[in-house]
Structures are given as structure tokens and as C-alpha cells.
Amino acid sequence: MRVFITGATGFVGSAVVRELLAAGHQVLGLTRSDKGAAALSSAGAEVHRGDLEDLESLKSGTSSADGVLHLGFIHDFTKFAENCAIDKRAIEAMGDVLEGTNKPFIVTSGTGLVEAGVVVTEDMRRDGSAHVPRVSEQAALAYVSRGVQAMAIRLPQVHGEKGKAGLITYLVESARQKGVAAYVGDGSERWAAAHRLDVARLYRLALEKGTANSIYHAVGEEGVPMLQVMDVIGRALNVPAISIKKEEAGDYFGPLAMFAGLDMPASSALTQQRLGWKPKEIGLIADIGQPGYFQV
């Protein structure tokens, strides 16, 4: 299958590119830089120039493919709503091209902010409420009724390469700047996690075996307590791990304050059952606890 991938040079996307190529697929990877083009060529993928705001480039890449994986997103949380709007326009541009083709179209979302206080499952759908401006999965799944095999993969905190671990990477920077590794309250809130090699395999399986209107969870661990995460960060940076109050979260976490203190566990039981996916890589705490993980 010839697959067009946005975010192809990113932390997760680059692993997906290698996974698909190893399985015999052709990959057309979106990039805006010479460095990204070189990385894609070196991996054995074709290069497609453009970015998420270049809708014509997205349309041309989509039109030449048998399937599309949308992993690209602008991770600037100071402009989160604006970047969510860019994401929605990109999805709609690609979806319009795919209309009536029944080709697979897999977009990326997150396991957090779906429903509070419960272990989120794949069958729980987002309600599109205004306080969560990212509508990736809603925008994509709307194309099912228009003849597109649209699906969504929700990502947790993805780790597996030194210096990177989803939102936790930003927590490390906060700890460096503030001189303390802070958690809210008793730190019992849980964040789901997965290794990026496991995640890459899930994208391939969804592409090959997934069904329209499905949501899949790339979750290797249902919920890792934030206290454990911040303890690891504190030891890595040689700063104390301390508790702060909820009302102090804005000052400490900045743009990430929307996630501070939130309990965001998620299950992948249905994904494993439906696609035969089994996470097998190292867990979050063992991985980020390795010497030098964040010293890059």
C-alpha cells in the first residue's frame, strides 16, 4: 500500500515510517525542511514537501496515496486553540479528497480529556465541548458517512527515545526552570503511557485491519501515577519532588496547567481484542528512569 503520512519526521511518525517500510508498504512522508527530507530519504521513504497549513500540498499527497495517516500537529501549547483549528482544516482538506474512495484515513488524538474520573475506553466518544478545542477524531469520523474508512488512534504519553516522553517532556523543562519537580496534591493522578515502537505497530495494524468509525487506544500502561513520574524527574535533574496546590498549577505548569492534576487513565483492552495488538516494550518509569534519559 502507498501511504501518505503527515508528521512523518516526528517522534512517533518516524517510527511509523520505519514500521510500514519494514512491512513492505510504500511511504510518502510530509516534510517542510531539508533535514526532514534527508531523514525520510535515508529511511527509504519518498519525500513530499509541505506543512499542515499548506492545504494544496496535503490534497496532492492524499490524492496519490492508497491510505493516509495523519500524525502531524503543532505542539505549541501557548497557541493550542489556534493549532487545533489548523489541525481541523488539514483533516478536512485530506478528507475531502478521500470522499467516496473507501480508503483508510487514520487521524491522531489523545486519550486525555475524554471523560473525567474513569478509565477511558475506545467506545467513549468526545462530545465536542468547547473547553476541548482539539476535534481531530470528530472531524475525521464525520467522513465515514461520506465513503471514507476513517478511524482515530488516541495516544497517551509516548516514550521510547531519550529526551522525549509526550507531555512529560514539557514537565521536565518546567522542573529545570523552577528548580523543583512539582505534582498536584498527593500525585495520585494517573496518565496512560506507551512505548513508541508499540505505538508504531498499532498504526500499521489499524491501516491493514482497522474498520471505519473505530477509535483505537495506543495504551501500554493504563495509568502511571504522577508522583512516580515526578520522583524520576527529580532524581534525573537532582531537584526535589514536591507537592503543590491546584491553585498553584497555573504558575508552575504554564500552558500545560489544563492537564495538571487530571486523572487520565485509559484502557486498550478493546484495541488489543479487535486488532490483535499486544504492547511488549519497556514501561514508562523503567524507561525514563534509565541514566541520562533526560540529559540530552
C-alpha positions as CSV (number, residue, x, y, z in Angstrom):
1,M,0.0,0.0,0.0
2,R,1.2,3.5,-0.8
3,V,0.7,5.6,2.4
4,F,0.8,9.4,2.8
5,I,2.0,10.3,6.3
6,T,1.9,13.8,8.0
7,G,4.2,14.2,10.9
8,A,6.4,11.7,9.2
9,T,9.7,13.1,10.7
10,G,8.3,13.4,14.2
11,F,9.0,11.4,17.3
12,V,6.1,8.9,16.7
13,G,5.8,9.4,12.9
14,S,9.4,8.5,12.2
15,A,8.9,5.2,14.0
16,V,5.7,4.6,12.0
17,V,7.5,5.2,8.7
18,R,10.1,2.6,9.6
19,E,7.4,0.1,10.7
20,L,5.4,0.5,7.5
21,L,8.5,0.2,5.3
22,A,9.6,-2.9,7.1
23,A,6.2,-4.4,6.4
24,G,6.5,-3.8,2.7
25,H,4.4,-0.6,2.3
26,Q,5.5,2.4,0.4
27,V,5.6,5.7,2.3
28,L,5.2,9.2,1.1
29,G,6.2,11.5,4.0
30,L,5.3,15.1,4.5
31,T,8.1,17.5,5.5
32,R,8.9,21.2,5.2
33,S,12.6,21.0,5.8
34,D,15.7,19.8,4.1
35,K,16.7,18.0,7.2
36,G,13.3,16.2,7.3
37,A,13.7,15.3,3.6
38,A,17.1,13.8,4.2
39,A,15.8,11.7,7.1
40,L,12.9,10.4,5.0
41,S,15.1,9.6,2.1
42,S,17.6,7.8,4.3
43,A,14.8,5.7,5.8
44,G,13.7,4.7,2.3
45,A,10.6,6.8,2.1
46,E,9.5,9.3,-0.6
47,V,9.5,13.0,0.2
48,H,6.5,15.2,-0.1
49,R,7.1,18.9,0.6
50,G,4.6,21.0,2.6
51,D,3.2,21.5,6.0
52,L,-0.1,21.4,7.9
53,E,-1.1,24.8,6.7
54,D,-0.4,24.1,3.0
55,L,-3.7,22.6,2.1
56,E,-2.9,22.1,-1.5
57,S,0.1,20.1,-0.6
58,L,-2.0,17.9,1.7
59,K,-4.5,17.4,-1.0
60,S,-1.9,16.3,-3.6
61,G,-0.2,14.0,-1.2
62,T,-3.6,12.4,-0.3
63,S,-4.7,12.0,-3.9
64,S,-1.6,9.9,-4.7
65,A,-2.0,7.5,-1.8
66,D,-3.9,4.3,-1.0
67,G,-4.2,5.4,2.6
68,V,-3.5,8.4,4.8
69,L,-2.0,8.5,8.4
70,H,-2.3,12.0,10.0
71,L,0.2,12.3,12.8
72,G,1.2,15.9,12.4
73,F,0.3,18.5,15.0
74,I,1.9,21.8,16.0
75,H,2.8,21.3,19.7
76,D,2.8,24.8,20.9
77,F,0.5,24.9,23.9
78,T,0.6,28.7,24.1
79,K,-1.4,28.6,20.8
80,F,-3.4,25.4,21.5
81,A,-6.8,26.5,20.2
82,E,-5.2,28.1,17.1
83,N,-3.2,24.9,16.4
84,C,-6.4,22.8,16.9
85,A,-8.1,24.9,14.2
86,I,-5.1,24.3,11.8
87,D,-5.4,20.5,12.6
88,K,-9.2,20.5,11.7
89,R,-8.6,22.3,8.4
90,A,-5.9,19.9,7.5
91,I,-8.1,16.9,8.3
92,E,-11.0,18.3,6.2
93,A,-8.7,19.0,3.3
94,M,-7.5,15.4,3.2
95,G,-11.0,14.0,3.9
96,D,-12.5,15.9,1.0
97,V,-10.0,14.3,-1.3
98,L,-10.7,10.8,0.1
99,E,-14.5,11.2,-0.2
100,G,-16.1,8.2,-1.9
101,T,-12.9,6.2,-2.1
102,N,-13.3,3.9,1.0
103,K,-9.6,4.4,1.6
104,P,-8.2,4.2,5.2
105,F,-7.8,7.6,6.8
106,I,-6.3,7.4,10.3
107,V,-6.0,10.6,12.4
108,T,-4.3,11.1,15.8
109,S,-5.9,12.3,19.0
110,G,-5.2,11.9,22.7
111,T,-6.5,9.6,25.5
112,G,-6.9,12.6,27.9
113,L,-9.8,15.0,28.3
114,V,-12.4,12.4,27.2
115,E,-14.2,11.7,30.4
116,A,-13.1,12.6,33.9
117,G,-12.6,10.1,36.8
118,V,-12.8,6.9,34.8
119,V,-10.6,4.6,32.8
120,V,-11.3,5.8,29.3
121,T,-12.2,3.1,26.7
122,E,-12.3,3.2,22.9
123,D,-16.1,3.2,22.8
124,M,-16.2,6.5,24.7
125,R,-16.7,9.4,22.3
126,R,-15.8,13.0,22.7
127,D,-18.8,15.4,22.9
128,G,-17.1,18.2,21.1
129,S,-17.5,20.6,24.1
130,A,-15.9,24.0,23.7
131,H,-13.4,23.5,26.5
132,V,-11.5,20.9,24.4
133,P,-10.7,22.6,21.2
134,R,-9.0,19.6,19.5
135,V,-11.6,17.9,17.4
136,S,-9.3,15.6,15.3
137,E,-11.4,12.4,15.8
138,Q,-14.8,14.1,15.4
139,A,-13.6,15.8,12.2
140,A,-12.3,12.6,10.7
141,L,-15.1,10.3,11.7
142,A,-17.6,12.6,10.1
143,Y,-16.2,11.4,6.8
144,V,-17.4,7.8,7.4
145,S,-20.8,8.7,6.1
146,R,-19.1,10.2,3.0
147,G,-17.4,7.0,1.9
148,V,-14.1,7.2,3.8
149,Q,-12.7,4.4,6.0
150,A,-12.0,7.0,8.7
151,M,-10.5,5.9,12.1
152,A,-8.7,7.6,15.0
153,I,-5.8,6.5,17.2
154,R,-5.6,8.1,20.7
155,L,-2.1,8.5,22.0
156,P,-1.2,8.5,25.7
157,Q,2.3,9.7,27.0
158,V,4.6,8.2,24.4
159,H,8.2,7.4,25.4
160,G,11.0,5.4,23.9
161,E,13.7,7.8,22.8
162,K,16.0,9.7,25.2
163,G,14.7,13.2,25.9
164,K,11.1,12.6,24.8
165,A,8.0,11.3,26.5
166,G,4.9,13.2,25.5
167,L,3.7,15.9,27.9
168,I,6.2,14.6,30.4
169,T,8.9,16.2,28.3
170,Y,7.4,19.6,29.0
171,L,7.2,18.7,32.7
172,V,11.0,18.1,32.6
173,E,11.5,21.6,31.2
174,S,9.3,23.1,33.9
175,A,11.3,21.3,36.6
176,R,14.6,22.6,35.1
177,Q,13.3,26.1,35.1
178,K,11.7,26.1,38.5
179,G,14.3,24.0,40.3
180,V,11.6,21.6,41.7
181,A,9.7,18.7,40.2
182,A,6.1,19.5,41.3
183,Y,3.0,17.4,41.3
184,V,-0.5,18.4,42.4
185,G,-1.8,17.2,45.7
186,D,-0.7,13.7,46.6
187,G,0.3,13.0,43.0
188,S,-2.1,10.1,42.7
189,E,-3.5,11.2,39.3
190,R,-2.6,8.7,36.6
191,W,-1.5,9.2,33.0
192,A,-1.7,6.4,30.4
193,A,1.6,5.6,28.6
194,A,3.1,3.6,25.7
195,H,6.4,3.0,24.0
196,R,6.7,4.4,20.6
197,L,7.6,1.1,18.9
198,D,4.4,-0.4,20.3
199,V,2.5,2.7,19.0
200,A,4.1,2.4,15.5
201,R,2.9,-1.3,15.3
202,L,-0.6,-0.2,16.2
203,Y,-0.7,2.4,13.3
204,R,0.3,-0.4,10.9
205,L,-2.3,-2.8,12.2
206,A,-5.0,-0.2,12.1
207,L,-4.1,0.6,8.5
208,E,-4.1,-3.0,7.5
209,K,-7.0,-4.4,9.6
210,G,-8.9,-1.4,11.1
211,T,-12.6,-0.7,10.4
212,A,-14.4,2.5,9.7
213,N,-15.7,4.6,12.5
214,S,-13.3,2.9,15.0
215,I,-11.2,4.5,17.7
216,Y,-8.1,2.6,18.9
217,H,-6.0,3.2,22.0
218,A,-2.2,3.0,21.8
219,V,-2.0,2.3,25.5
220,G,0.6,0.1,27.0
221,E,0.0,1.1,30.6
222,E,-3.4,2.2,31.8
223,G,-2.2,4.7,34.3
224,V,1.2,5.7,35.8
225,P,0.9,7.8,39.0
226,M,2.2,11.3,38.6
227,L,4.1,11.0,41.9
228,Q,6.3,8.3,40.3
229,V,6.9,10.4,37.2
230,M,8.0,13.5,39.2
231,D,10.1,11.4,41.5
232,V,12.0,10.1,38.5
233,I,12.3,13.6,37.0
234,G,13.5,15.0,40.3
235,R,16.2,12.4,40.6
236,A,17.3,12.9,37.0
237,L,17.7,16.6,37.4
238,N,18.8,16.5,41.0
239,V,15.9,18.7,42.2
240,P,13.4,17.9,44.9
241,A,9.9,16.5,44.0
242,I,7.3,18.5,45.9
243,S,3.6,18.8,46.2
244,I,1.8,22.0,45.2
245,K,-1.8,23.0,45.4
246,K,-4.2,23.0,42.5
247,E,-4.4,26.8,42.5
248,E,-0.6,27.0,42.1
249,A,-0.6,24.8,39.0
250,G,-1.0,27.8,36.6
251,D,2.2,29.5,37.8
252,Y,4.2,26.3,37.8
253,F,2.9,24.5,34.6
254,G,2.1,27.5,32.4
255,P,0.3,26.4,29.2
256,L,0.2,22.8,30.5
257,A,-1.9,23.8,33.5
258,M,-5.0,22.4,31.8
259,F,-3.6,18.9,32.3
260,A,-2.2,19.4,35.9
261,G,-3.8,17.2,38.5
262,L,-6.0,15.5,36.0
263,D,-6.5,11.7,36.4
264,M,-6.3,10.4,32.8
265,P,-6.1,6.6,32.8
266,A,-7.1,4.7,29.6
267,S,-7.6,1.1,28.6
268,S,-6.5,-0.6,25.4
269,A,-8.4,-3.9,26.0
270,L,-10.8,-3.4,23.1
271,T,-7.9,-2.4,20.7
272,Q,-6.0,-5.5,21.7
273,Q,-9.1,-7.6,21.1
274,R,-10.1,-6.1,17.8
275,L,-6.7,-5.7,16.2
276,G,-4.6,-8.4,17.9
277,W,-2.2,-5.7,19.1
278,K,-0.1,-6.5,22.2
279,P,2.3,-3.9,23.7
280,K,5.6,-5.5,24.6
281,E,8.2,-2.8,25.1
282,I,9.6,-1.4,28.3
283,G,7.3,0.6,30.7
284,L,7.4,4.3,31.2
285,I,9.0,4.5,34.7
286,A,11.7,1.9,33.8
287,D,12.4,3.7,30.5
288,I,12.6,7.3,31.7
289,G,14.4,6.2,34.8
290,Q,17.4,5.0,32.8
291,P,20.5,7.1,33.3
292,G,20.7,10.1,31.0
293,Y,17.2,9.7,29.6
294,F,16.5,13.5,30.0
295,Q,20.1,14.6,29.9
296,V,20.2,15.5,26.2
